């Protein structure tokens, strides 16, 4: 062990001095001190972005979309016009796509879905 029993208080004090939160059980049960009402009432112009670097064209040229492996195996590319039609049917368009595919499988005589 790097720190002895007496060192826990020192570590906690150092963490608090450095702006870190003590993650003891008591602190985990505290509710957020964020003023959500004030935050939600802010417009985009009111937000201070000075500590965020601008996203340049060079950034987007190098950017890569990373999809978690579990989701990547379920990706299907649909033609733009097909996707637009399904989206025009309402907010539940993904459920509709699934239902249409399921109906096609069942009507093809192969009702064996895994």
Secondary structure, DSSP 8 states (H G I E B T S, - for coil): --S-TTHHHHHHHHHHHTT----SHHHHT------HHHHHH--GGGS--TTS----HHHHHH------HHHHTT-----HHHHHHHHHT-TTHHHHHHHHHHHHHHHTT-----
